[in-house]
Amino acid sequence: MKLSLEYKIREPKVILNKNPLLLLLHGYGSNEADLFSFAPELPAEYFVISARAPYDLQYGSYAWYAINFDADQNKFSDNDQARISRDLISNFIDELVANYPIDANDVNLLGFSQGSILSYAVALSYPEKINKVIAMSGYVNLDIITDDYLKNNLSKLKVFASHGTVDQVIPIEWARKTPGILEKLGIAITYKEYPVGHGVAPQNFYDLKNWLSPLTPEGETKTE
């Protein structure tokens, strides 16, 4: 099915009347196959869809927005491109809900690095579309959120944020500001750190899976 973004899909193994969606958003210089490697391990009731970012960096690498360097090697983000990608993702969610039997009230985002930054931006800009956010190795960039986001009802959002303590790409200090920002907005957040660099530790993956679908004491996935 041709939609506005290229994507990979794992259909739910447990078919409900309408199934929840977990939309995966990769990091800078990666592609839709990267996070999709998690798909076999993710809860069976979800549509797992991994989207490809729109900006082609060549050789199978893509970005949600450009990262530029000035003469002093200071790094800065192209916020205009980031805002365009924010709205592309929002529209892509609408397309997915229109084309698959997805529960529009149970749309969830899982982002890594740049994909995590975009996940926050989409959720805060369009909270009526998003249920949960899993944000790994990212941070909240308030400059790419819609201007009137403080008028939004953010009370439904739930966030699982994680970061490596020795992340050499996005400083841990940036991530540590996130809980305070979100709590001030009344958003429930679980924040965890792991002794790794810019990547996903096995314990991190276990924790996010458990947060997404809590386990019973016997180790079985809880069903409502």
C-alpha positions in Angstrom: 0.0 0.0 0.0 1.5 3.3 -1.1 1.3 6.0 1.6 3.2 9.3 2.0 6.2 7.7 3.8 7.9 4.4 3.0 7.4 1.9 5.8 7.8 -1.7 7.0 4.9 -3.4 8.7 4.3 -6.3 11.1 0.7 -7.1 11.3 -0.7 -8.0 14.7 -0.5 -11.7 15.7 -3.6 -11.2 18.0 -6.4 -9.8 16.0 -8.8 -7.5 17.8 -11.7 -5.5 16.4 -9.3 -2.6 16.2 -5.6 -3.1 17.1 -3.2 -0.6 18.7 -0.4 0.9 16.6 3.3 1.2 17.6 4.9 3.5 15.1 8.7 3.3 15.0 10.8 6.4 14.1 14.5 5.8 13.4 17.5 8.1 14.1 19.6 10.3 11.9 21.4 8.4 9.1 19.4 5.2 9.6 16.4 3.8 7.9 13.1 1.9 8.5 14.8 -1.5 8.8 16.8 -0.5 11.9 14.2 -0.3 14.6 12.0 -2.8 12.7 14.5 -5.5 13.9 12.7 -5.1 17.3 9.4 -6.1 15.7 9.4 -9.9 16.5 9.9 -9.1 20.2 7.2 -6.5 20.5 3.7 -7.3 21.9 1.6 -9.4 19.6 -1.5 -7.3 19.7 0.2 -4.3 18.0 0.5 -3.2 14.4 4.2 -2.5 14.4 5.0 0.0 11.6 8.5 1.5 11.0 8.6 4.6 8.9 11.4 5.9 6.7 12.4 9.6 7.2 11.9 11.8 4.2 15.4 13.3 3.7 17.7 11.1 1.7 21.3 11.1 2.8 22.3 8.5 0.2 23.5 4.9 0.6 20.3 3.8 2.5 20.6 6.6 5.1 17.8 9.0 5.9 17.1 11.9 8.3 14.0 13.6 9.7 15.9 16.9 9.4 19.4 18.1 8.6 22.1 18.5 11.3 24.6 21.2 10.3 27.9 22.4 11.6 29.3 25.9 11.6 32.9 27.0 11.3 33.6 26.2 15.0 32.1 22.7 14.6 29.0 23.7 16.6 26.1 21.4 15.7 22.7 22.8 15.1 19.4 21.3 13.8 17.3 22.5 10.9 14.2 23.2 12.8 12.2 24.1 9.7 12.8 20.6 8.3 12.0 19.2 11.7 8.6 20.9 11.8 7.8 19.6 8.3 8.7 16.1 9.4 6.5 16.5 12.5 3.5 17.2 10.4 4.5 14.5 7.9 4.4 12.0 10.7 1.1 13.4 12.0 -0.5 13.0 8.5 1.1 9.6 8.1 -0.7 8.5 11.3 -4.0 9.6 9.8 -3.2 7.6 6.6 -2.4 4.5 8.6 -5.7 4.8 10.7 -7.6 5.2 7.4 -6.0 2.2 5.7 -5.6 -0.4 8.5 -7.9 -1.6 11.3 -6.0 0.5 13.8 -7.5 1.8 17.0 -7.2 5.6 16.6 -7.3 6.0 20.4 -4.3 3.7 20.9 -1.6 5.1 18.6 1.9 4.9 20.2 5.3 6.2 19.1 8.7 4.6 19.7 11.6 6.8 18.6 15.4 6.6 18.8 17.6 9.7 18.8 16.2 12.1 16.1 13.1 9.9 16.0 12.7 10.3 19.7 12.9 14.1 19.4 10.2 14.0 16.7 8.1 11.7 18.8 8.0 14.3 21.6 7.2 17.0 19.0 4.3 15.0 17.5 2.9 14.1 20.8 3.0 17.6 22.3 1.7 19.2 19.1 -1.1 16.7 18.4 -1.8 14.9 21.7 -5.3 13.9 20.6 -3.6 11.5 18.2 -1.1 9.9 20.6 -1.4 7.6 23.6 2.1 6.6 24.7 5.6 7.7 23.7 8.8 5.6 24.1 11.6 8.1 23.6 15.1 6.6 23.6 18.3 8.7 23.5 16.5 11.9 22.7 15.3 15.1 24.3 12.4 17.6 24.1 13.1 20.4 21.6 10.5 23.0 22.3 11.4 24.9 19.1 9.8 22.3 16.9 6.5 22.0 18.7 3.4 23.9 17.5 3.3 27.5 18.8 0.0 26.9 20.7 0.8 23.6 22.2 0.2 24.8 25.8 -3.5 25.1 24.9 -3.5 21.3 24.1 -5.0 18.7 26.5 -1.8 16.7 27.3 -3.3 14.8 30.3 -3.7 11.5 28.3 -0.1 11.2 27.3 2.3 8.7 28.9 6.0 8.7 28.3 8.8 6.2 28.8 12.1 8.0 28.3 15.6 6.4 28.4 19.2 7.5 27.9 22.7 6.1 28.0 24.8 7.7 30.8 27.8 7.8 28.4 26.0 8.9 25.3 28.6 10.6 23.1 26.0 12.0 20.6 23.2 13.5 22.7 24.5 14.5 26.2 22.8 12.9 29.2 22.3 16.4 30.6 19.9 17.2 27.8 17.8 14.1 28.5 17.8 14.8 32.3 15.8 18.0 31.6 13.0 16.0 30.0 11.2 14.8 33.2 11.0 18.3 34.6 9.6 19.7 31.3 7.0 17.0 31.0 5.9 16.9 34.7 5.4 20.7 34.5 3.0 19.9 31.6 1.1 17.3 33.7 2.4 14.4 31.6 3.1 11.1 33.3 6.8 10.0 32.7 8.9 7.1 33.5 12.6 8.0 33.1 15.5 5.5 33.1 19.2 5.6 32.5 21.5 2.8 31.4 25.3 2.5 31.4 25.7 2.6 27.7 26.5 5.1 24.8 24.2 6.1 22.0 22.3 2.8 21.7 19.7 0.5 23.2 20.8 -1.7 26.1 19.1 -5.1 26.5 17.7 -4.0 29.9 16.3 -0.9 28.2 14.5 -3.0 25.7 13.1 -5.3 28.4 11.9 -2.3 30.4 10.2 -0.6 27.6 8.4 -3.8 26.6 7.2 -4.3 30.2 6.1 -0.6 30.3 4.2 -1.0 27.1 2.5 -4.3 28.1 3.0 -4.9 31.8 3.8 -8.5 32.8 2.0 -10.5 35.4 4.0 -12.2 38.2 4.1 -15.4 36.2 5.8 -13.5 33.3 2.8 -13.6 31.0 1.7 -10.5 29.2 -1.3 -8.9 30.9 -4.5 -8.7 28.8 -7.4 -6.5 29.7 
